[in-house]
Amino acid sequence: MVLPAISVTGGEWKLIVDKDGITLFAREVSGHSEMQFKGVCIVSRPLESVVSVLSDTASYPKWFFKCIEAKKIPTENPSEFHFLLYVAIDTPWPFTDRDVVYKTEVNIDFASGKVDIRSIALKIPFLPLRKRYVRITDSEQQWILEKISVDRTRITFISRTNVAGPFANLISNPGIRDTTIHSLKNLKKMFNHPDAAEKIQQ
């Protein structure tokens, strides 16, 4: 499977946060004014459980930071490994809320116990623009899920986004930084909840 290309030409990762079991790194990326962020954490859940949560796009508002809505977009040949994803994001006042359409590819390596999910924002308006949103067309996200043991999984989230619109240069880095770290915090809380396993099964 051919995965969307994520920007790899960048500087060295610099550690900027190491707290509550989450490490956050940042680096410059060639050709972009905004930074790329990488968050890493480990949860006490099997790889399959983590994959099931990230596969449930309708549940994103429960844990993905500031997510208003998330849904798969019907296409001619969708699959669990290749699909278009629409996400709407609550952007703090006085800025306008954002939305984005991602081309998403999923690659599963059973031998190494690794799942790689890559998303690239579409530059063309695949969906009609919505009046109350600014459409993001320059964004890259990558989730790397790695099996550490039967009941432990490492989650890595890498993201770079130009949030578009006026003042994008001022709010892109703080916005993606917060999205990366708070999304991982929310996932850790979800998986550490006593009823998490049961809810995931349901």
C-alpha positions as CSV (number, residue, x, y, z in Angstrom):
1,M,0.0,0.0,0.0
2,V,1.3,3.5,-0.9
3,L,1.0,5.8,2.1
4,P,0.7,9.6,1.9
5,A,4.0,11.2,2.1
6,I,4.7,12.9,5.5
7,S,7.3,15.7,5.6
8,V,10.5,14.1,6.9
9,T,13.0,16.8,6.0
10,G,13.4,18.7,9.3
11,G,15.7,19.6,12.1
12,E,16.4,17.5,15.2
13,W,13.6,16.7,17.6
14,K,13.7,18.9,20.7
15,L,12.1,17.7,24.0
16,I,9.7,20.5,25.2
17,V,7.4,18.6,27.7
18,D,8.0,15.5,29.8
19,K,5.1,15.2,32.3
20,D,2.5,12.7,33.5
21,G,3.8,9.9,31.2
22,I,3.7,12.0,28.0
23,T,6.7,13.4,26.2
24,L,6.3,16.1,23.6
25,F,8.9,17.0,21.0
26,A,9.1,19.8,18.4
27,R,11.2,20.5,15.3
28,E,11.4,22.7,12.3
29,V,10.4,21.3,8.9
30,S,12.0,22.5,5.7
31,G,9.7,24.6,3.5
32,H,7.2,25.3,6.3
33,S,6.9,28.2,8.8
34,E,5.1,26.1,11.4
35,M,6.6,23.5,13.6
36,Q,6.1,19.7,13.6
37,F,5.1,18.2,17.0
38,K,5.5,14.6,18.2
39,G,3.8,13.3,21.3
40,V,4.5,9.9,22.8
41,C,2.8,7.9,25.6
42,I,2.3,4.3,26.7
43,V,-1.1,3.0,27.7
44,S,-1.9,-0.2,29.6
45,R,-4.2,-1.6,26.8
46,P,-3.7,-4.2,24.0
47,L,-2.8,-2.8,20.6
48,E,-6.2,-4.1,19.3
49,S,-8.1,-1.9,21.8
50,V,-6.2,1.2,20.9
51,V,-6.8,0.5,17.2
52,S,-10.5,0.1,17.8
53,V,-10.7,3.5,19.4
54,L,-8.9,5.3,16.7
55,S,-11.0,3.5,14.1
56,D,-14.2,4.8,15.6
57,T,-14.2,8.3,14.0
58,A,-17.6,9.2,15.5
59,S,-16.0,9.1,18.9
60,Y,-13.3,11.6,18.2
61,P,-15.0,14.5,19.9
62,K,-14.8,12.5,23.2
63,W,-11.0,12.6,23.2
64,F,-9.4,14.5,20.2
65,F,-8.7,18.0,21.5
66,K,-11.3,20.6,20.4
67,C,-12.9,18.2,17.9
68,I,-16.5,19.2,17.1
69,E,-17.2,16.5,14.5
70,A,-15.4,13.7,12.7
71,K,-16.7,11.4,10.0
72,K,-15.7,9.3,7.1
73,I,-16.7,10.7,3.7
74,P,-18.4,8.3,1.3
75,T,-16.3,7.6,-1.8
76,E,-16.5,5.1,-4.7
77,N,-14.0,2.6,-3.3
78,P,-13.6,3.2,0.5
79,S,-12.1,0.6,2.9
80,E,-10.9,0.3,6.4
81,F,-7.4,1.0,5.1
82,H,-8.1,3.8,2.6
83,F,-10.7,6.6,3.2
84,L,-11.4,10.3,3.4
85,L,-11.9,11.8,6.8
86,Y,-13.7,15.1,7.7
87,V,-12.8,16.8,10.9
88,A,-14.2,20.1,12.4
89,I,-12.2,21.9,15.1
90,D,-13.3,24.4,17.7
91,T,-10.9,27.3,17.4
92,P,-10.8,29.7,20.4
93,W,-12.4,33.1,20.0
94,P,-11.9,35.5,18.3
95,F,-10.8,33.1,15.5
96,T,-13.1,31.2,13.2
97,D,-13.6,27.5,13.6
98,R,-11.6,25.3,11.2
99,D,-12.4,22.1,9.2
100,V,-10.3,19.8,7.1
101,V,-10.6,16.8,4.8
102,Y,-7.9,14.2,5.1
103,K,-6.8,11.5,2.8
104,T,-6.1,8.7,5.2
105,E,-4.1,5.4,4.8
106,V,-3.7,2.6,7.3
107,N,-0.8,0.1,7.2
108,I,-0.7,-2.9,9.6
109,D,2.5,-4.8,10.1
110,F,1.4,-8.0,11.9
111,A,4.9,-9.3,12.3
112,S,6.2,-6.4,14.2
113,G,2.9,-5.5,15.9
114,K,2.8,-2.0,14.5
115,V,0.0,0.1,13.0
116,D,0.8,3.2,10.9
117,I,-2.0,5.7,10.2
118,R,-1.2,8.7,7.9
119,S,-3.4,11.6,7.0
120,I,-2.7,14.4,4.5
121,A,-5.1,17.3,4.0
122,L,-6.7,17.7,0.6
123,K,-5.8,20.9,-1.1
124,I,-8.9,20.8,-3.3
125,P,-12.4,21.5,-1.9
126,F,-13.6,17.9,-2.0
127,L,-16.5,18.9,0.2
128,P,-18.3,22.3,-0.2
129,L,-16.9,25.0,2.0
130,R,-19.0,25.7,5.1
131,K,-19.9,29.3,6.0
132,R,-18.8,29.1,9.7
133,Y,-15.5,27.4,9.0
134,V,-12.1,28.1,7.5
135,R,-10.9,25.1,5.5
136,I,-7.4,23.8,6.3
137,T,-5.6,22.6,3.2
138,D,-2.0,22.1,4.6
139,S,-1.9,19.5,7.3
140,E,-0.1,16.2,8.0
141,Q,-0.8,13.8,10.8
142,Q,0.6,10.4,11.7
143,W,-0.4,7.9,14.4
144,I,2.1,5.1,15.1
145,L,0.7,2.4,17.4
146,E,3.3,-0.2,18.6
147,K,2.7,-3.3,20.7
148,I,5.1,-3.4,23.7
149,S,3.5,-6.4,25.3
150,V,0.2,-8.2,25.4
151,D,-1.4,-5.4,27.4
152,R,0.8,-2.4,26.7
153,T,0.9,-0.1,23.6
154,R,3.1,2.8,22.7
155,I,1.2,5.7,21.0
156,T,3.0,8.2,18.9
157,F,1.2,11.2,17.4
158,I,3.1,13.4,14.9
159,S,1.4,16.5,13.5
160,R,2.1,19.6,11.5
161,T,-0.7,22.0,10.4
162,N,-1.0,25.5,8.9
163,V,-4.4,26.4,10.3
164,A,-5.1,28.8,7.4
165,G,-6.9,32.1,7.4
166,P,-5.8,35.4,8.9
167,F,-3.2,35.1,11.8
168,A,-2.4,31.5,10.9
169,N,1.2,32.2,11.6
170,L,0.3,33.2,15.2
171,I,-2.0,30.3,16.1
172,S,-0.7,27.3,14.2
173,N,2.1,26.3,16.6
174,P,0.2,26.8,19.9
175,G,-2.9,25.1,18.5
176,I,-1.1,22.0,17.2
177,R,1.1,21.8,20.3
178,D,-2.1,21.8,22.6
179,T,-3.9,19.4,20.2
180,T,-1.0,16.9,20.4
181,I,-0.5,16.8,24.1
182,H,-4.1,17.1,25.2
183,S,-5.3,14.4,22.8
184,L,-2.8,12.0,24.2
185,K,-3.8,13.0,27.8
186,N,-7.4,12.3,26.9
187,L,-6.5,8.9,25.5
188,K,-4.6,7.9,28.6
189,K,-7.5,8.9,30.8
190,M,-9.9,6.9,28.6
191,F,-7.8,3.8,28.7
192,N,-7.0,4.1,32.4
193,H,-10.7,4.3,33.2
194,P,-12.0,1.2,35.1
195,D,-14.7,0.7,32.5
196,A,-12.6,1.5,29.5
197,A,-12.3,-2.1,28.3
198,E,-16.0,-2.7,28.5
199,K,-16.8,0.5,26.6
200,I,-14.3,-0.3,23.9
201,Q,-15.9,-3.8,23.5
202,Q,-19.3,-2.1,23.2
